[in-house]
Amino acid sequence: MRTLKITLYFLAFYSLMANAQFPPSLNAAFAEAGKNQSELQEVIKHYSLHKSDSLKKKAAIFLIQNMDIQVSYQSKTWDNFQIQLDSLYKHEDRASELSKVFYQLSDKYKQQLTDVDYISDPKIITAKFLINNIDMAFEAWKSPYAKHLKFSEFCEYILPYRLAAEPLGDWREEFKENFIPDLFLRIKANKDSLSASSICNAIKSYPYANVTLFPAELPDYNVHLFSIMRLGSCRQYSQQAIYVTRTIGLPVTLDFTPQWANRSWGHEWNALISKNNKPLAFGIGDKVELGKHIETVNDRIAPKIYRETFAKQLSSLAMICGNEEIPNTFASPCFIDVTKDYYETSDVPVKLLSPPPAQNKFAYLSVFDNRSWIPVAWSKIEDSNVTFKYLNKAIVCLPTYFYQGGIIPAAYPVILQKDNRITILKPNLQKRETVILNRKYQQNLVSYLGGSLLGGRFQVSNDSTFKDTINIHKIVTKPGIYYQVVDVTPTDKYKYFRYVFASNKIRRDMAEIEVYETGSNTKLSGRIIGSVKNDANHVYANIFDGKTDTKYRAPNGDSIWVGLAFDTPKSIRRITYLPANDDNCICNGELYELFYWDNNWISLGKQTGSSETYRLTYNNVPTNALLLLRNLTKGKEERIFTYEHGEQVWW
């Protein structure tokens, strides 16, 4: 027994002495590696032999000291799935067929994905793999696009050997063989004179990209599949771009917002880091110049922007939260806040109105994703106060706590105005108002559809050839994307009615037209007539079918019209028309419910939409309130708003 103790003592002593030549920052990775510790140590020893390799040794230390939280998945089921995807991507480019087969395979395999396991890199990585990666990264650092980088920048932009939880693989060789040759062929310039911008423009113009919502239960692609990918999410195409740019030696990052401030979902994209350290954002398939990928999307505002890193950030919430439960958004320690690199930001000081649950030390700022509040920023609580740093502007946020897997309101919602003013949305229950609502969702992304109707004319006649016509209404202001109700002076009786599309307009679409006779709330009907041949691509009946999701698109040409021939002459008193739309307007016969926020959503009652007004009118609504209108009949898109100067203001 005494001999065994002596033996164990000397083993521990020699292990301690052996590790003494390695920096203490590597101890976590060594402990995680277990029996594979010698592979990690071999890398350090390799770069300790020659003084000329001192920087490579520093690079090896950087990778290993941040390696203990890196993992690879293992799954026979997902491997088999990817073998079939490999065959699909090599032989199919049609988006519809790719999507159909992909989801057929997904349905087949996802129930079997119980064998997915994750193993930490220190347990399986080899010295040969790591040394090869470091040597190749240093070669890429010599490129004209990267040679200006400081060592710390090189470590993040070029050096890392992985991106997510993909199996370890030689991604540089995969991309040199499968992706990069075609990339350079698509750039119409001498290879030696290519700019970093031209390469990034070619990457985002990848001709085989088909963006889809990748099923959340599926693991990452392996590196080979990334190199031939034909179907993927925004995140996966951003990852593909990182593989390409690291291989070439371009300083490109993967940036993301966990949740848009004014719509559902979040987003991932890439940014080329210019020599003045400004991020030039780009994303797969975008049609804008570098640096405008985020700023020019009409219906999307990023409240916060983060950048993925390989290094663990010691000041991250994940590293300092201790045993306190935190949202999944902040579970990784490997990202930094870069919001102020994109926008002029502002801080949001908040007085917390309720004590934190379980004596929690952290509070969050959350934004609305159309259904619930999603944390996007965090800060430490100081005496019932908290200040959230570097927020983008023109957004509504809710101060919250996080407890038992969900959010708890901590104060009233706030508007961070463009001019840095902060408006607290505490509903005034003593001062109420009447609100008139025409939509349940913002119209920024579809507002252009109203512009194509400018100049359109509604006419009546008793001549089937419209030789003698009377204009009863002309569209002179851009209509909103909701039903437009036009009261006209009652006309004499006319047999024919028509709408004449404006000339010289692109994409002249009309979804619905309704005509009402004097003294009646019943929509008039008649024989549908028009100026051009009715065909499958231009269906007159769509304008009169009562469906918001169909439309008539006028073909090219002047004097294109569509109308009705009545059985008997009619006196018209009202016209209702609807531009092509996103089906988020108030519709006849559909049930709605209006809510205001006061620590939770409180109902102001239900109403049914009517074709008489195509508006909802609510009385006794608290002023200064955050509102939400839900369609209980159909649809998913709904958006918070305030009511200001008689208008819905969307957030």
VENNOR-V670885 format. One record per pair of residues at least 6 apart in sequence whose C-alpha atoms are under 8 Angstrom apart, sorted by the first residue. I is the first residue (numbers start at 0). J is the second residue. Records with the same first field share a line. If there is no record, write none. Layout:
BEGIN
I=J / J
END
This chain:
BEGIN
21=40 / 43
24=64
25=60 / 63 / 64
26=64
27=64 / 67
28=63 / 64 / 65 / 66 / 67 / 121
29=36 / 39 / 121
30=36
31=67 / 119 / 121 / 122
32=120 / 121 / 122 / 123
33=122
34=122
35=121 / 122 / 123 / 124
36=121 / 122
38=124 / 125 / 126
39=63 / 121 / 124 / 125 / 126
41=126
42=59 / 126 / 129 / 130
43=56 / 59 / 60
46=52 / 53 / 55 / 56
47=53 / 56
55=133 / 134 / 137
58=133 / 154 / 158
59=129 / 133
61=154 / 310
62=159 / 310
65=309 / 310 / 311
66=120 / 121
67=119 / 120 / 121
68=119 / 120
69=119 / 120 / 163 / 164
70=117 / 118 / 119 / 120 / 163 / 164 / 165
71=117 / 118 / 119 / 120 / 164 / 165 / 166 / 167
72=115 / 116 / 117 / 118 / 164 / 165 / 166 / 218
73=114 / 115 / 116 / 117 / 118 / 166
74=112 / 114 / 115 / 116
75=114 / 115
76=108 / 111 / 112 / 114 / 115
77=108 / 112 / 115 / 217 / 218
80=104 / 105 / 108
81=220 / 224
84=101 / 224
85=224 / 227
87=97
88=97 / 227 / 228 / 229
89=227
91=97
92=207 / 229
94=209
97=229 / 230
98=230
109=216 / 217
124=167
129=160
132=158 / 160
133=158
136=157 / 158 / 245 / 246 / 248
137=158
139=145 / 157 / 245 / 246 / 247 / 248
140=146 / 148 / 153 / 157 / 248
141=248
142=247 / 248 / 249
144=194 / 195 / 248 / 249 / 250
145=153 / 248 / 249 / 250
147=274
153=250
155=308 / 309 / 310
156=245 / 249 / 250 / 251 / 252
157=245 / 246 / 248 / 249 / 250
158=245
159=309
161=167
162=238
163=219
164=218 / 219
165=218 / 219 / 220 / 221 / 222
166=221 / 222
168=221 / 222
169=222
170=222 / 223 / 226 / 242
171=242 / 243 / 246
173=222 / 223 / 226
174=223 / 226 / 242 / 243 / 246
175=246
177=226 / 227
178=226 / 227 / 243
179=243
182=198 / 201 / 202 / 205
183=190 / 198
185=201
186=197 / 198 / 201
195=249
196=271 / 289
199=271 / 281
200=289
202=240 / 283
203=281 / 282 / 283 / 284 / 285
204=283 / 284 / 285
205=283 / 284
207=228 / 229
208=228 / 229 / 230 / 231 / 236 / 283 / 284
209=229 / 230 / 231
210=230 / 231 / 232 / 233
211=230 / 231 / 232 / 233
212=231 / 232
213=231 / 232
225=235 / 239
226=239
233=266 / 267 / 268 / 282 / 283
234=266 / 267 / 268
236=283
237=253 / 267 / 268 / 269 / 282 / 283
238=253
240=269
241=251 / 252 / 253 / 269
244=250 / 251
245=251
249=271
250=271 / 272
251=269 / 270 / 271 / 272
252=269 / 270 / 271 / 272 / 306 / 307
253=267 / 268 / 269 / 270 / 306 / 307
254=267 / 268 / 269 / 270 / 304 / 305 / 306 / 307
255=265 / 266 / 267 / 268 / 304 / 305 / 306 / 307
256=265 / 266 / 267 / 301 / 302 / 303 / 304 / 305
257=264 / 265 / 266 / 303 / 304 / 328 / 375
258=264 / 265 / 266 / 301 / 302 / 366 / 368 / 373 / 375
259=265 / 266 / 299 / 300 / 301 / 302 / 366 / 368
260=299 / 300 / 301 / 302 / 366 / 367 / 368 / 394 / 395 / 396 / 650
261=298 / 299 / 300 / 366 / 367 / 368 / 394 / 638 / 649 / 650
262=298 / 299 / 367 / 368 / 369 / 638
263=367 / 368 / 369
264=368
268=280 / 281 / 282 / 283
269=280 / 281 / 282
270=278 / 279 / 280 / 281 / 290
271=278 / 279 / 280 / 281
272=278 / 279
273=279
277=340 / 341
278=290 / 340 / 341
279=289 / 290 / 291
280=289 / 290 / 291 / 292 / 293
281=288 / 289 / 290 / 291 / 292 / 293
282=292
285=292
293=299 / 300 / 301
294=300
297=443 / 444
298=441 / 442 / 443 / 444
300=394
301=391
302=375 / 390 / 391 / 392 / 394
303=336 / 337 / 338 / 375 / 376 / 389 / 390 / 391
304=336 / 337 / 338 / 341
305=334 / 335 / 336 / 337 / 338
306=334 / 335 / 336 / 337
307=333 / 334 / 335
308=333 / 334 / 335
309=333 / 334
310=333
311=332 / 333 / 334
312=318 / 332 / 333 / 334 / 335
313=319 / 332
315=332 / 333 / 334 / 335
316=329 / 330 / 332 / 377
317=325 / 329 / 330 / 331 / 332
318=332
323=359 / 360
324=401 / 402 / 403 / 404
325=401 / 402
326=374 / 401 / 404
328=374 / 375
338=344 / 389 / 390 / 391
339=389
342=391
343=391
344=389 / 390 / 391 / 392
345=388 / 389 / 390 / 391 / 392 / 419
346=386 / 387 / 388 / 389 / 390
347=386 / 387 / 388 / 390 / 415 / 421
348=384 / 385 / 386 / 387
349=384 / 385 / 386 / 398 / 410
350=383 / 384 / 385 / 410
351=383 / 384 / 385 / 398 / 409 / 410
352=383 / 409 / 410
353=409 / 410
354=383 / 409
355=400 / 409
356=400 / 402
360=379 / 380
361=377 / 378 / 379 / 380 / 400
362=377 / 378 / 379 / 380 / 385 / 398 / 399 / 400 / 401
363=374 / 375 / 376 / 377 / 378 / 398 / 399 / 400 / 401
364=374 / 375 / 376 / 377 / 387 / 396 / 397 / 398 / 399
365=372 / 373 / 374 / 375 / 376 / 396 / 397 / 398 / 399
366=372 / 373 / 374 / 375 / 395 / 396 / 397
367=373 / 396 / 639
369=636 / 637 / 638 / 639
370=637
372=397 / 406
374=399
376=387
377=387
378=385 / 386 / 387
379=385 / 386
392=415 / 416 / 417 / 419
393=414 / 415 / 416 / 417 / 650
394=414 / 415 / 416 / 650
395=412 / 413 / 414 / 415 / 650
396=412 / 413 / 414 / 415
397=408 / 409 / 410 / 411 / 412 / 413
398=408 / 409 / 410 / 411 / 412
399=406 / 407 / 408 / 409 / 410
400=406 / 407 / 408 / 409
401=407
408=598
410=598
411=423 / 424 / 425 / 597 / 598
412=423 / 424 / 425 / 625
413=421 / 422 / 423 / 424
414=421 / 422 / 423 / 424
415=421 / 422
416=422
424=623 / 624 / 625
425=597 / 623 / 624
426=595 / 596 / 597 / 621 / 622 / 623 / 624 / 625
427=621 / 622 / 623 / 624
428=621 / 622
429=621
430=621 / 622
431=618 / 619 / 620 / 621 / 622
432=618 / 619 / 620 / 621 / 622
433=616 / 617 / 618 / 619 / 620
434=616 / 617 / 618 / 620 / 642 / 645
435=614 / 615 / 616 / 617 / 645 / 646
436=585 / 614 / 615 / 616 / 647
437=481 / 482 / 584 / 585 / 613 / 614 / 615
438=481 / 583 / 584 / 585
439=583 / 584 / 585 / 627 / 628 / 629 / 630 / 636 / 637 / 638
440=583 / 584 / 636 / 637 / 638 / 639 / 649
441=638 / 649
442=480
445=480 / 580 / 581
446=479 / 480
448=480 / 508 / 578 / 579 / 580
449=477 / 478 / 479 / 480 / 578 / 579
450=477 / 478
451=501 / 504 / 505 / 506 / 507 / 508
452=474 / 477 / 478 / 500 / 501 / 507 / 508 / 509 / 578
453=474 / 475 / 476 / 477 / 501
454=473 / 474 / 475 / 500 / 501 / 502
455=473 / 474 / 498 / 499 / 500 / 501
456=470 / 471 / 472 / 473 / 474 / 498 / 499 / 500 / 501
457=470 / 471 / 472 / 473 / 496 / 497 / 498 / 499
458=468 / 469 / 470 / 471 / 472 / 496 / 497 / 498 / 499
459=465 / 468 / 469 / 470 / 471 / 493 / 494 / 495 / 496 / 497
460=466 / 467 / 468 / 469 / 493 / 494 / 495 / 496
461=467 / 468 / 493 / 494 / 495 / 568
462=494 / 495
463=495 / 564
471=487
472=487
478=578
480=577 / 578 / 579 / 580 / 584
481=577 / 578 / 580 / 583 / 584 / 585
482=575 / 576 / 577 / 578 / 584 / 585 / 613
483=575 / 576 / 577
484=573 / 574 / 575 / 576 / 612 / 613
485=573 / 574 / 575
486=572 / 573 / 574
487=571 / 572 / 573 / 574
488=572
489=517 / 570 / 571 / 572
490=570 / 571 / 572
491=569 / 570 / 571
492=568 / 569 / 570 / 571
493=567 / 568 / 569 / 570
494=564 / 565 / 566 / 567 / 568 / 569
495=562 / 563 / 564 / 565 / 568
496=562 / 563 / 564
497=560 / 561 / 562 / 563
498=560 / 561 / 562
499=558 / 559 / 560 / 561
500=507 / 553 / 558 / 559 / 560
501=507 / 557 / 558
502=556 / 557 / 558
503=556 / 557
506=552 / 553
507=552 / 553 / 554
508=550 / 551 / 552 / 553 / 578 / 579
509=542 / 550 / 551 / 552 / 576 / 577 / 578 / 579
510=541 / 542 / 546 / 547 / 548 / 549 / 550 / 551 / 576 / 577 / 578 / 579 / 580
511=541 / 542 / 543 / 544 / 545 / 546 / 547 / 550 / 575 / 576 / 577 / 578
512=542 / 543 / 574 / 575 / 576 / 577
513=522 / 523 / 543 / 574 / 575 / 576
514=522 / 523 / 571 / 573 / 574 / 575
515=521 / 522 / 523 / 571 / 572 / 573 / 574
516=522 / 523 / 569 / 570 / 571 / 572 / 573
517=570 / 571 / 572 / 573
520=611
524=563 / 565
525=563 / 564 / 565 / 566
526=563 / 564 / 565
527=539 / 540 / 561 / 562 / 563 / 564
528=539 / 561 / 562 / 563 / 564
529=539 / 559 / 560 / 561 / 562
530=558 / 559 / 560 / 561
531=559 / 560
533=539
536=552
537=551 / 552 / 553 / 554
538=550 / 551 / 552
539=551 / 561
540=551
541=549 / 550 / 551
542=549 / 550 / 551
547=577 / 579 / 580 / 582
548=579 / 580 / 581 / 582
549=579
550=579
553=559 / 560
583=634 / 636
585=608 / 613 / 614 / 615
586=608 / 609 / 610 / 613
587=607 / 608 / 609 / 610 / 613
588=607 / 608 / 609
589=607 / 608 / 630 / 631 / 632 / 633
590=605 / 606 / 607 / 608 / 630 / 631 / 632
591=605 / 606 / 607 / 608 / 628 / 629 / 630 / 631 / 632
592=602 / 603 / 604 / 605 / 606 / 628 / 629 / 630 / 631
593=602 / 603 / 604 / 605 / 626 / 627 / 628 / 629
594=600 / 601 / 602 / 603 / 604 / 626 / 627 / 628
595=601 / 602 / 603 / 621 / 624 / 625 / 626 / 627
596=624 / 625 / 626
603=617 / 620
606=615
607=615
608=614 / 615
623=641 / 642
624=641 / 642
625=639 / 640 / 641
626=639 / 640 / 641 / 642
627=637 / 638 / 639 / 640
628=637 / 638 / 639
629=637
630=637
638=649 / 650
639=649 / 650
640=647 / 648 / 649 / 650
641=647 / 648 / 649 / 650
642=648
END
